[in-house]
Amino acid sequence: MAAGGRRGSVERVRERRRAAVRKRVHDKALVEVRGCLRDWDDGRDAAREAKAVAETIIAPEYEGRVLIELLQNAHDAHLAGAADGRIEIRLDEDEGEHGTLYVANGGKPFGGKNFKDLCSIALSSKRADAGIGHKGVGFKSVLHLCDAPEIYSVAREGSRVPDGFTFRFARLDDYDALAREVAPERAGFDDYLKENLLTLKVPVFLEEVPKSVHNFVRRGFVTIVRLPLKSADARSAARVQVRELMDDSTPFELFLDRLERVRLERRVAGKTRGKTYDRQVEVLHQTRGLKVQLVTLRRRMRLIVVCGKVDPDRAREALTASIKKSGMRRDWMAWEKKAEVRVAVPVADPLREGRLYTFLPMGEQIPAPLRGFVHAPFFAEMNRRSFNEAVPWNGLLLDTVAETCARAVLATAEGRAPVPAGALVDLMCWRSPTALPRLTSAFQRLGHGIAQVPFIPVIATASGTRTSLHRAVLWEGKEHATAFTPHAVAASGVTDLLDPQLHSVRLRWLVSLARSVGTRLEPPPERLASWAERLAEVAASAPFDPGWWADFYYDLSQEFPDGSDLTGKRIVLTSGSASPAPAGGEGVFFDRESPRGGSLPALPDGLSGRLHFVHEGIAWTGKGRKRRAQGRTWLRTAGLVHEYGADRVLEVVAAALRADGEGGVEDGVRLACLRYACAVSHALETEGRRAPQLKDLRVPTRGGWQEASRAMFGPGWPGEHSSIDDTLTRFLERVRGLSSVLTQTEQRLLPRPEELCGDTLPVEAMGRFLERHGVAHGLRPRHEVFRTEVRGQDLNWPARFWVPNRRDLLPQWRTTAERWPNRRRVGYLKVAYHSRARSADVLPGQDDYAAFGEEDRRLYAELIVHGLAFSWPDSALEMHFVRHTDSAGTPWPTPLAAFLAHAPWIPQTTVPGAPAEGIVFATAGRTWWWQGAQSPPPFLGVVPATLRSRRSAKLVARLGLIGIRAWDDPGTALDRLGHLPNLV
């Protein structure tokens, strides 16, 4: 009984509500009819004019956009800030004579204000910023499809029956009964109504609710618009509009933030087909003024959406000007503090064309500034098919779009936002000459030049490496190339080479963009030639591949048909040479076995190595014979390799003393060349003439023939540095097993002098010759490749300095940099600096110091002091970080300097009576040096006499640079006073 009573009570409430709705709907119809009657009595045309506006102005403006307008209203029914909204659109061609179109939505139910607005023209209660719709005028477009649209709604959220507004708009035959009710005595009033009163102002209560509407309501929808289609043409138009919504090239749901799902269905001949459009949003990055989202739509369409806010002050100024000059309503001022713009670009393939949105797509005839989907609250024409860019508000929105793109690109370049490479290119490639200046100006306002922003993906081992328009190089290679390719060139160490795997359309956009900002991406021929040389050098150091070299020369023949740009470039692989020979050089030949012009006499001892012969193992025949043989023919006809003959060989002999001093392939021949070069140099010196400096001279070491600039004197060489040579040899022989670095360093020692000089050359002459060509006395620092780029702010605050490949050195390196006397602040904080030399000096053994014994450390200290005093260049202790706009940059300590400033490598004598007398090893900050020739006071622990004996002005300066204090330096008086209590 209780349950039945409750049900009865609910039904009575619903009936009362239904009666109230029925009365309100009918009263509204009577108001409109009576108003029309007053027009007739007073001779006015108010109702007729309103009808004309709706039917001849508003409705034609929205032709073809009925579904878009209904979709807007359905979206706006959901509360701002919601993200779980639902809309369902169904075209049921089996229902009714011509079919029926449904649009159902969740959100807030259709209420009294909605009813009042819908029955009026341009009297919506929505503020300009409260939704998508334009004052309710868009709904009038339904006249294209339907004569009497129907509205069904629930009274409140959660209701599962249509107990709210249920009405349709009048048909012409409804005016007969209304005319009789309002003015039964007025003949012809019904015809007057039909001619003058717009049916969309006259609602008619619906007593019956279709079953299909009940189904929508039971599934949680709160408002259903039902359009019984009026004709076959209307049905065709509805089909077209449904297909347009399904078009993947312009996703309608992209910027409908209040929605989570939209479903489109079409029922024909009893079969229903539908698609569900989900909208998933993931925030990738968010800071003040910028938000980056990954939005996933239909068919797993993934878009990067960047969002930016319009500056309120600029918005106020633009809105005021637009209201004054462009006919904008004053309620647009509501956008002053909340206007937002968004740009969506695809993660995968680029778009063919961009599209402007005002929440929903605008007309195709409006060009978008870039190939992306651009949303902003533009002040557009009523139908949103077009807008005027000259309106101040629209111009400000486009400027903000440009700034948002710029902020997203900069955030990604600085490692703060994860925007994919293709999307970055789309954000940067503004297409028209009038649009690009907006982007250029946006970067300038943010303190950057558009050509200097690193956003272009390059071929690199580290993923995410990018470069700028100013530095980028686009070279795709020839179509059938297999050896001289972009990836091969990049692998050889060439940087800033644009990744050809970027979509070809985007590559074309980048070329156009670069030209627009005054630069070119295509490399000049001389740069390509240097890449060919670099690749040949790398390949020469790798295991020999006979087919690769033949393919390499074929590729070069296609890239450089006349070969002139390759003259002098080391690209010719020769037999027995460690590096390729220079193309076009006087000593580069094909076949030594059959010289042109007859046999040749032997060259002087040691000079035969100046002749280079193309590697006999190159596969000019076999697989791809025609292609590979073409490469060999090209080398000859382009003059890059010569036929072996007397005239060419004589040129080699004449140029012997001007050459780089490289020998042949056998050690004996190499040694003969070395002795020959030394003998010539000695004879010239004896005669008082200047001996030539031989380029890239190679010398014999324990590890084989190596460049003189990497070698070090071993034992037995006479002269003032003989003791340090012996010290170096003893040290390396003791520690060579501790690491591969020390093993390699020991392998760079020269053999004893008698092995090099033979029976004829004076040892002193050979020693001077080797010194002059770079062989070092003492331990030579090792140059480690250093290509890491460092932002300016990390150079100004060394505690933030970071490099990926030597993390073990970071604590020492940072602390040393903080105290480095020569370091200065740089002016560009957010941009990258790089090492000028692209290398950083490390001392062999510094990573193994903890494993050294006491004797090892003592020998190591002698080598270090010798290097500081005599042999090490300034670059051993100090490198420079620079950039192209700041060539001065800042000095920076090397890893070697950091080691010397922190490691306990300095031997100190202990004072008499100390707990452990003898030698201790101290760090730079705890060490005292004695510079004077006289002995230090007995109470003072200083470096041993063997080290103090190595005096030089360079040593004094460098000791101070790494923080070692001298006791007899007047500048350390205060430090000495502080240290005296420790001696008591």
C-alpha positions, 0 to 999 in steps of 0.5 A, a space after each residue: 500500500 505504501 509503495 502504491 501510494 508513493 507511486 500515485 503521489 509521483 504520478 500526481 506530481 508529474 500530472 501537475 507539472 505536465 498541466 503547468 507545461 501544457 498551459 505555459 506552452 499554450 499561453 506562449 502560443 496565444 501571446 504570439 497570436 494576440 500580438 499578431 492580431 494587434 499588428 493587424 488592428 494597428 496596421 503594423 508589420 512587426 510579426 511579418 518582419 520577424 518572419 521575413 528575417 528568420 526565413 529570408 536572412 537567418 535560415 539561408 545563412 545557415 543552409 547546410 549547417 543544421 546539424 552543426 547548430 543543433 550540435 552547438 546547442 547540445 554541447 552548451 547544455 552541458 555545464 562549463 568545466 564538465 568533460 563527461 558530456 554525451 550527445 547522440 545524433 540519429 538519422 532514421 530514414 525508416 521513420 516517417 514519410 521522409 525519415 526523422 532526425 534526432 539530436 539527444 544530449 545529456 547535461 542540464 535539462 531544457 528549462 523555462 529560460 531555454 523555452 523562452 529563448 527558443 521561441 524568440 529571435 536572438 533573445 538567448 540568455 547566454 553570454 557571449 562567453 557562456 557557450 558556442 551558440 549565437 543568441 539562439 538564431 542558429 536553431 531557426 536553420 531547422 526550417 531547411 529540414 523540418 516544418 515542425 521540429 519537436 522538443 522533449 525534455 526531462 524535468 530534472 537530471 536523473 529522471 527517466 521519463 520525459 516529464 519536462 517540456 514536450 512540444 513542437 512548433 506549429 504547422 500552418 494548419 494549427 493556426 486555424 484553431 488558434 485563430 478561432 480561439 483568439 478572435 472567432 469573430 474575425 474572418 480571415 484571421 487564420 490566413 493572416 496568421 499563416 502569412 505573417 506569423 513565424 511558426 518557430 515562435 508558436 509552440 504546440 504542446 505534445 500529449 504523446 511521446 514517441 517510443 524512440 524518445 522514451 528510449 533516449 530518456 531511459 539511457 540518460 539523455 535529458 533533451 531530445 530534438 526530433 525533426 520529422 524530415 519534410 521532403 526527400 530533399 531534406 532527407 538528402 541534405 541530412 545525409 550529407 550533413 551526417 557524412 560531413 560530421 563523419 569526415 576525418 579531415 575535420 573532426 567536429 569534436 576536437 574542441 568540444 571540451 564538455 563532451 566525452 562521447 558523441 555517437 552518430 547513427 544512420 538507420 536505413 531499410 532496417 539496418 543501423 550503422 553507427 560510429 562512436 566518437 570518443 574524446 580522450 585528453 591527456 595533459 602533457 605539460 602545463 605552465 602559466 600561459 601554456 598547456 600542451 595536451 595529447 587529444 585522442 579522437 576517432 580512429 585513434 587520431 592523435 593530435 597535439 593541442 597547445 593552449 594559450 591565454 589571451 592577455 587581459 590588457 590587450 584583450 580589453 583594448 582590442 574588444 573596446 576597439 572592435 565594439 566601437 568600429 566593428 559592430 560587436 555587441 558589448 557583452 563580448 567584453 565577457 571574454 576580456 579575462 578568459 579568452 583562450 586559443 588552441 592549436 591542434 596538429 597531428 602526431 602522425 602525417 601532416 594535414 593537407 589543409 588547416 581549418 579555423 574553429 570557433 569550437 566547431 569548424 568554420 567555413 572552408 573558405 577561411 584560410 588557416 594560418 598554418 596546417 593545423 586546427 586553430 580554435 579561438 572565439 573569433 568574431 565571425 559572421 552569423 553563420 561562422 563561415 567567414 570572419 574579418 581578420 582586420 577586426 582588432 579582436 580577431 587580429 589579437 586572437 591570431 597574434 595569440 595563436 602565434 605566441 602559443 605556437 612559439 611558446 610550445 616550440 620554445 618549451 620543447 626546445 628547452 626540454 620542458 614540453 614533449 611535443 613530437 618532431 612532426 608536430 613542432 614542424 607544423 606549429 612553425 610552418 605558417 604558410 602565407 606571407 601575411 601569416 608568417 610575420 605574426 609568428 616572427 613577431 611572436 618569437 621576437 616578443 619572447 626574446 628569440 629569433 625564429 631562425 635560431 630556435 632549435 625545433 627541427 629533428 636531425 639525424 643523431 644518436 641521441 633521440 630528440 636532438 634538434 637544430 634551428 633554421 639557422 644551422 639545419 641542413 637538408 640533404 636527402 642524397 640521390 635516389 639510389 645511393 647506398 653508401 653516400 647517404 644522409 645517415 652514413 654522413 651523420 654517423 661520421 660525425 656531421 651534425 645538424 643534418 635534417 632527418 630525411 625520415 621526416 614526412 616529405 611534405 614537412 620537408 618541403 614546408 621547412 625549405 619554404 620557411 627557411 627561405 622566408 626567413 632569409 636562410 637556406 637548408 640546402 648545403 652548398 657543393 663544397 660542404 657536401 664534398 667535406 662530408 664525402 671526405 669525412 665519410 671516407 676517413 671513417 670508412 677507411 678506419 673500419 674493416 675494409 668492405 670492397 663493395 662499399 667503396 665501389 658503391 661510394 665512388 658511384 654515389 659520388 659520381 652522381 652527386 658531383 658529376 665533374 668532380 671539381 668540388 672534391 679536388 683535394 678531399 681525402 676520399 681515395 682509398 689507397 693500398 696500405 694507407 691508414 687514411 684516404 689520399 687526397 683526390 686529384 693529388 699529384 701522387 694518387 694513381 690507379 695501377 703501379 704494375 703497368 706504369 704508363 711510359 715504361 718502367 720507373 727507377 726506385 725512389 730515394 729511400 723513405 720517399 716511395 710512400 709518397 705514392 698512393 695507389 687505389 686499393 686493389 681490393 675495391 670490387 669494380 666488377 661483380 655484383 652491380 658491375 656496370 654501376 661500380 665500373 662507372 665509379 672508377 671511370 668517373 675517378 679517372 675522367 674527373 682527374 681525381 686519380 691519375 694513370 701511373 706514369 713517369 711525368 706524374 712520379 717526377 712531380 711527386 719527387 719534386 714535391 717531397 720536401 713540401 709533403 706531409 711526411 707520410 710513409 708507405 705501408 711497411 715499417 721498414 719503409 716508414 722508418 726509412 722515410 722518417 730517417 730521410 726526413 730527419 737527415 734533410 732537416 738536420 742538413 738544412 739546420 746545419 747550413 743555417 736554413 729553416 727545415 720544413 715542418 712535415 704535416 701529420 708526421 707518424 712515428 714508431 711507438 711501442 704500439 705501432 706507428 702513430 702521429 707524432 702529436 700523440 707520441 711521447 719520448 721513452 727512455 734513453 733520449 739525451 737532453 735536459 728532459 731525459 730524467 722526465 722521460 725515464 720517470 714517464 717510462 717507469 711510471 707507465 710500466 708500473 701502472 699500465 695494467 690498471 686500465 685500458 687508457 694507461 695501456 694505450 698511453 704506454 703504447 705511445 712511448 717511442 722506442 730507444 733512440 738507437 732503434 730510430 736513428 740507425 748508424 748514420 743519424 745523430 741522436 740529438 738531431 733526431 730528438 730535435 726533429 721529433 720535438 719540433 713535430 710534436 713528440 712530447 717529454 712527459 705525460 701528455 693529456 688525453 683529449 676526450 670528445 666533448 660535444 655536450 651543449 650546456 645552457 648559459 644559465 648552467 654556466 653561470 650557476 656551475 652547481 647545475 652544470 651537467 654532462 651525460 658521459 662523465 657523471 663521475 667527474 661532475 662533483 669535482 668539475 662543478 666545485 672547481 668551476 665555481 672557484 675558477 678565477 677566469 670564469 665569467 658570466 655569459 649573457 644568454 641564459 636559455 640558449 646552448 653553449 658548446 666547447 670551442 674545441 669540442 674536446 676536454 683534456 683528461 690526464 691519463 691515470 686520473 680515473 685510476 689514481 685511487 689504485 696507485 701505490 705511494 711510489 706511483 703517486 710520487 712519479 705521477 706528481 713529478 710528471 704533473 709538475 713537469 707538465 704544468 711547468 713546461 709542456 702542457 698547453 693552456 688548453 690542458 687546464 682551461 677550455 672555452 664555452 662559446 656560441 655563435 652569438 657569443 664568441 667570447 663565452 667563458 673559460 671553464 676548467 677541464 676535467 684535468 684541472 678539476 682533478 688537480 684541484 681536488 685529488 690528493 696528488 701533491 707530496 708534502 714533507 712532514 715536520 719533525 715530530 709529526 706522528 708519521 714522518 716522511 711524505 704525505 699526499 695532500 690536495 691543492 687546498 691543503 698544500 703549501 708550495 715553496 718557491 724560493 731557491 733557499 730551503 724552507 723553514 724546518 717547521 713547515 711541511 712543503 713539497 719535496 725539493 725534487 718538485 721545487 726544482 722545476 721552476 718556471 713562471 708558467 708553473 707559478 701561475 698554474 699552481 695558483 689557478 688550481 688553488 695551491 698557495 705559496 708560503 713565500 708569496 706576499 699574497 698569502 700572508 693572511 693564509 699563513 697567519 691562519 695556518 701558524 696555530 696548526 704548526 704549534 
